[in-house]
Amino acid sequence: MLLTSLDFGVAVSRSRPQTVHLPKRLGLPPDAYMGVKEIDFRPGEHTVDVYRHLNSERLFTTNGTITSVGGVPILSVKLKMGELPSGQYVVGISGDPYFGYCTIDFE
């Protein structure tokens, strides 16, 4: 599994749906698996996974929708985290051909 980190953090509130601004394309290091050079985030439905830590078991999975606004991919997703304690979590977002990962601060 290729673990690629998106270079931004997101604050997530218990009370409202979330939108996340994504890079259109995430460049990968030259030695990436199978010579893949980038991850694309295209409009449409995407799988979103939530983890406590990157190497921990997945807490839950849901779906979100990426739309393009002014050429910027925006992920809209409802993360049902109400029962989870506040703190930092890792979110995986399906891209082409791999997931990209970012941290969120759950308040």
Residue pairs with C-beta under 8 A, 6 or more apart in sequence:
2 28
2 32
2 33
2 36
2 98
2 99
3 54
3 101
4 26
4 28
4 39
4 98
4 99
4 100
4 101
5 100
5 101
5 102
6 22
6 23
6 26
6 93
6 100
6 101
6 102
8 21
8 102
9 102
9 103
9 104
9 105
10 18
10 20
10 91
10 102
10 103
10 104
10 105
11 104
11 105
11 107
12 18
12 79
12 81
12 89
12 104
12 105
12 106
12 107
13 107
14 81
14 82
14 106
14 107
17 76
17 77
17 78
18 76
18 77
18 78
18 79
19 74
19 75
19 76
20 74
20 75
20 77
20 91
20 93
20 102
21 72
21 73
21 74
21 75
22 41
22 66
22 72
22 73
22 74
22 75
22 93
22 100
23 41
23 73
24 40
24 41
24 71
24 72
24 73
25 38
25 39
25 40
25 41
26 38
26 39
26 41
26 95
26 100
27 37
27 38
28 36
28 37
28 38
28 39
33 98
36 97
36 98
39 95
39 96
39 97
39 98
39 99
39 100
40 95
40 96
41 66
41 73
41 75
41 93
41 95
41 96
41 100
42 66
42 73
42 95
42 96
43 66
43 67
43 68
43 73
44 65
44 66
45 63
45 64
45 65
45 66
46 63
46 64
46 65
46 66
46 75
46 93
46 94
46 95
47 61
47 62
47 63
47 92
47 93
47 94
47 99
48 61
48 62
48 63
48 64
48 75
48 77
48 79
48 91
48 92
48 93
48 94
49 58
49 60
49 61
49 91
49 92
49 99
50 58
50 59
50 60
50 61
50 62
50 79
50 81
50 89
50 90
50 91
50 92
51 57
51 58
51 59
51 89
51 90
51 91
51 92
52 59
52 89
52 90
53 90
54 90
54 101
59 84
59 89
60 80
62 77
62 78
62 79
62 80
63 77
64 75
64 76
64 77
64 78
64 93
65 75
65 76
65 77
66 73
66 74
66 75
66 76
67 73
67 74
67 76
68 74
75 93
79 91
79 104
81 89
81 106
84 106
86 106
86 107
87 105
87 106
88 103
88 104
88 105
88 106
89 103
89 104
89 106
90 101
90 102
90 103
90 104
91 101
91 102
91 103
91 104
92 99
92 100
92 101
93 99
93 100
93 101
93 102
